[in-house]
């Protein structure tokens, strides 16, 4: 009779989570002492030059009376900011519609780009290349002057939404396609081995993981989309920049009005950019490597010989 004595597996000590360090050595060589000194000198010079430009601009504004308190007094009233915030709501409305429609169309285009059908890949790729090449302003002019010539006159909002959707859908498609291609092929193969159809594997396994991985890039693209809505002044859509133009003409305060509009854009876009950075840091923490378990000790096999004597032979495996 042979029995194997296997000691209990020790409970692995809980590894302390260490802050993961990210370097840029995979993009370029790590600079040496001289390179770091040159980078420091260049950074200091850039800051000094930028500060000099800002100081020169403020000096010119002061010389022409643009910093006079009476020129900024209207912006201490809530009615002025309320007027601009109505334009901000229009900007957010247009951006939200474009984001939903562009993401939906971009997902379809991304799936077409990775399709096994050759003509589907060609059609989707052709649309993406054309949409990324044609300027958005040209499409807006087509909606504004071209379609009414054939009897199609869209509402003001859609004269802005449709061109932005056409352009941003191509960008969303490339982002989602990159997320799909970044996943290991084993994800789809494992889903197919469980009996899923290719469409089900893409819908329930591959696509959700791809979208989660590229969420920071999607939020960053939404920031760019939010800035593109400023083209709404061309079609007289009530967005933030259009309201700023009307207010500047009414108050005859060009620079203070556009400074206020710039501050609003900085707050909104800066908040979205910070949210995208936080999402990116969260995705990096989720993909941190797992701790390595300790190696099991050697197993000892003990053989009992039943020959009337108590003899034991131990072999190390």
Buried (B, 14 or more C-beta within 10 A) or exposed (E): EEEEEEEEEEEEEEEEEEEEEEEEEEEEEEEEEEEEEEEEEEEEEEEEEEEEEEEEEEEEBEEEEBBEEEBBEBBEEEEBBEBBBBBBEBBBBBBBBBBEBBBEBBBBBBBBBBBEEEEBBEBBBEBBEEBEEBEBEEBBBBBBEEBEEEEEEBEEBBBBBBBBBBBBBBBBBBBBBBBBEEBEEEBBEEBBEEEBEEEEBBBEBBBEBBBEBBBBBBBBBBBEBBBBBBBBBBBEBBBBBBBBBBBBEEBEBBBBBBBBBEEBBEEBBEEBEEBBEEBBEEBEEEEEEEEEEEEEEEEEBEEEEEEEEEEEEEEEE
